[in-house]
Amino acid sequence: MGKQNAIIAPSILSANFATLGQECDEVLKAGADWIHFDVMDNHYVPNLTIGPLICEALRNHGITAPIDVHLMVKPVDRIIPDFAKAGASMITIHAEATEHLDRSIDLIRSHGCQAGVVLNVTTPLTYLDHILDKIDMILLMSVNPGFANQAFIPAALDKARRVRKLIDNSGHNIRLEMDGGIKPSNIRDCYDAGVDTFVMGSAIFNTDNYKAVIESSRKALL
């Protein structure tokens, strides 16, 4: 079916947590499409971040944009219903974080959220066998998960090309998202590799002008 319209999803992992609601307001006003919400458990990945109460707080603050919840949590099934209740629009889970990937995807969908699968740089594509008809998004990591401000791993581009072929050949309407080290200078490379949904964290939040970065990124996609 080809790539869908480009989505920019700022990762609030790089935002100022003391003023998180305001940060989300500002980045959406600056032209972002979604909010990317990174959840880490200090078990599956070596870091601890935020949980469903913060997601719910953002909804209560007035955030109406899609919230893209990326669960770097193992085991993952226990926390999925909590994020659905807290206002997640889509929930993506790492293939290695569940013993039964098909069951976990069904769990996400049963709670009314879109479902996605996350593949790390070294995760084999065989995890996608038999589930392409059930998922709305594939998220490819272009860094090793766990921390912000990491350098982009170029091998992710070849993986994106291979996944884009799988999506196109499947005939299903699946977004291809990439997360890690994306910035205006390399977003076009990601787009040309088949990515249509871009997670950007420090590239946006570590600047004084969110709008300029987002506009520069969109211009690179023209």
Solvent accessible surface area in square Angstrom, and as a share of the most:
residue,aa,sasa,rsa
1,M,140,0.62
2,G,33,0.31
3,K,73,0.31
4,Q,52,0.23
5,N,105,0.54
6,A,28,0.22
7,I,13,0.07
8,I,0,0.00
9,A,0,0.00
10,P,0,0.00
11,S,7,0.04
12,I,0,0.00
13,L,37,0.19
14,S,22,0.14
15,A,13,0.10
16,N,79,0.41
17,F,88,0.37
18,A,93,0.72
19,T,59,0.34
20,L,17,0.08
21,G,15,0.14
22,Q,101,0.45
23,E,17,0.08
24,C,0,0.00
25,D,61,0.32
26,E,73,0.33
27,V,0,0.00
28,L,40,0.20
29,K,181,0.77
30,A,13,0.10
31,G,33,0.31
32,A,11,0.08
33,D,44,0.23
34,W,22,0.08
35,I,0,0.00
36,H,0,0.00
37,F,0,0.00
38,D,6,0.03
39,V,8,0.05
40,M,8,0.03
41,D,36,0.19
42,N,98,0.50
43,H,133,0.59
44,Y,46,0.18
45,V,5,0.03
46,P,87,0.55
47,N,38,0.19
48,L,130,0.65
49,T,35,0.20
50,I,21,0.11
51,G,24,0.23
52,P,30,0.19
53,L,139,0.69
54,I,61,0.31
55,C,0,0.00
56,E,74,0.33
57,A,52,0.40
58,L,6,0.03
59,R,61,0.22
60,N,120,0.61
61,H,93,0.42
62,G,47,0.46
63,I,6,0.03
64,T,126,0.73
65,A,17,0.13
66,P,48,0.30
67,I,0,0.00
68,D,0,0.00
69,V,0,0.00
70,H,0,0.00
71,L,0,0.00
72,M,3,0.01
73,V,17,0.10
74,K,73,0.31
75,P,104,0.66
76,V,1,0.00
77,D,50,0.26
78,R,165,0.60
79,I,38,0.19
80,I,0,0.00
81,P,41,0.26
82,D,46,0.24
83,F,0,0.00
84,A,18,0.14
85,K,187,0.79
86,A,8,0.06
87,G,22,0.21
88,A,10,0.07
89,S,33,0.21
90,M,12,0.05
91,I,0,0.00
92,T,0,0.00
93,I,0,0.00
94,H,0,0.00
95,A,2,0.02
96,E,55,0.25
97,A,0,0.00
98,T,21,0.12
99,E,146,0.66
100,H,102,0.46
101,L,22,0.11
102,D,63,0.33
103,R,151,0.55
104,S,0,0.00
105,I,0,0.00
106,D,60,0.31
107,L,46,0.23
108,I,0,0.00
109,R,107,0.39
110,S,84,0.54
111,H,81,0.36
112,G,72,0.70
113,C,10,0.06
114,Q,89,0.40
115,A,1,0.01
116,G,0,0.00
117,V,0,0.00
118,V,0,0.00
119,L,0,0.00
120,N,21,0.11
121,V,30,0.17
122,T,126,0.73
123,T,4,0.02
124,P,73,0.46
125,L,23,0.12
126,T,94,0.54
127,Y,80,0.31
128,L,2,0.01
129,D,76,0.39
130,H,170,0.76
131,I,9,0.05
132,L,30,0.15
133,D,94,0.49
134,K,56,0.24
135,I,8,0.04
136,D,36,0.19
137,M,5,0.02
138,I,0,0.00
139,L,0,0.00
140,L,1,0.01
141,M,7,0.03
142,S,0,0.00
143,V,9,0.05
144,N,91,0.47
145,P,22,0.14
146,G,2,0.02
147,F,107,0.45
148,A,35,0.27
149,N,109,0.56
150,Q,59,0.26
151,A,87,0.68
152,F,36,0.15
153,I,48,0.24
154,P,96,0.60
155,A,61,0.48
156,A,0,0.00
157,L,25,0.13
158,D,75,0.39
159,K,17,0.07
160,A,0,0.00
161,R,117,0.43
162,R,122,0.45
163,V,0,0.00
164,R,23,0.08
165,K,137,0.58
166,L,66,0.33
167,I,2,0.01
168,D,53,0.27
169,N,126,0.65
170,S,35,0.22
171,G,44,0.42
172,H,71,0.32
173,N,93,0.47
174,I,3,0.02
175,R,28,0.10
176,L,0,0.00
177,E,0,0.00
178,M,0,0.00
179,D,15,0.08
180,G,9,0.09
181,G,27,0.26
182,I,5,0.02
183,K,97,0.41
184,P,41,0.26
185,S,94,0.61
186,N,19,0.10
187,I,0,0.00
188,R,86,0.32
189,D,73,0.38
190,C,0,0.00
191,Y,51,0.19
192,D,91,0.47
193,A,3,0.02
194,G,4,0.04
195,V,0,0.00
196,D,0,0.00
197,T,0,0.00
198,F,0,0.00
199,V,3,0.02
200,M,1,0.00
201,G,14,0.14
202,S,29,0.19
203,A,23,0.18
204,I,0,0.00
205,F,16,0.07
206,N,99,0.51
207,T,52,0.30
208,D,159,0.83
209,N,81,0.42
210,Y,32,0.12
211,K,111,0.47
212,A,47,0.37
213,V,18,0.11
214,I,2,0.01
215,E,90,0.40
216,S,51,0.33
217,S,0,0.00
218,R,73,0.27
219,K,149,0.63
220,A,33,0.25
221,L,19,0.09
222,L,174,0.87
